Amino acid sequence: MDNNIWQSGETAFAREQSASMAKNFMSSVYTYMAGALSVTGLVSWYIGTDPNLVGYLISETGGFSMLGWVVLLAPLLLVFALGGMFHKLSSQSMLGLFAIYSALMGASLSFIFVVYEIGSIASTFFITAGTFGVMSLVGYTTETDLTKMGSMLRMALIGIIIAMLVNFFMQSAAFSYLISILGVLIFTGLTAYDTQKLKRIGMGVEYGTEEASKLAMMGALTLYLDFVNLFLFLLRLFGDRR
């Protein structure tokens, strides 16, 4: 009897400790994510509202300039660098790359200020923040295993990317609208799935260690991309074009 009580108490303590570790880990994740979004937003607004700066990114024919293509493609290369060199980089180096990535993403997103009204961008951002917050809370608190849903959403995301490439040549407004709706649904679901996955990771790492910091940054990058993509798809649906 006493042994059962002792084991029960030990189990309860282990659960409480895991919950505390996950809470601390997720707090770091959201802090890094908020910082990255702040950098992206400020850089995007600064460049997008200055016609002279935007002019450096657009060629005389109306397409992207060489610098514009660099700004668009550089974030993709940095994502691969962060993922591929995870074990080699220190937490300070990763933080520096994450900051550079956030700034480059801000530059690449500056075009939205040319295409959409500022008021529309702001309202869509708050809608995105609300949607993201709710779904992240769902992912953090639900007892349902979202692994299968996450796998299906990942496959659907690949399909969306292929569809966007096809529509780049088709230029179908109806197809673009459908892609935007599916994109919103996919990244809404991925927000919950990724949050649950990160919570489970946080339950197994010791807060304050080098590994925990690096994992928190990679987790922040994941949620950051969920947020940005959700925002862009919502903007395509509800944004007021200039």
HELIX and SHEET records of a PDB file:
HELIX    1   1 ASP A    2  GLY A   48  1                                  47    
HELIX    2   2 PRO A   51  LEU A   57  1                                   7    
HELIX    3   3 MET A   66  GLY A   84  1                                  19    
HELIX    4   4 SER A   91  SER A  108  1                                  18    
HELIX    5   5 LEU A  109  PHE A  111  5                                   3    
HELIX    6   6 ILE A  112  VAL A  115  1                                   4    
HELIX    7   7 ILE A  118  THR A  141  1                                  24    
HELIX    8   8 THR A  147  MET A  170  1                                  24    
HELIX    9   9 ALA A  173  GLY A  202  1                                  30    
HELIX   10  10 GLU A  210  PHE A  238  1                                  29    
END                                                                             
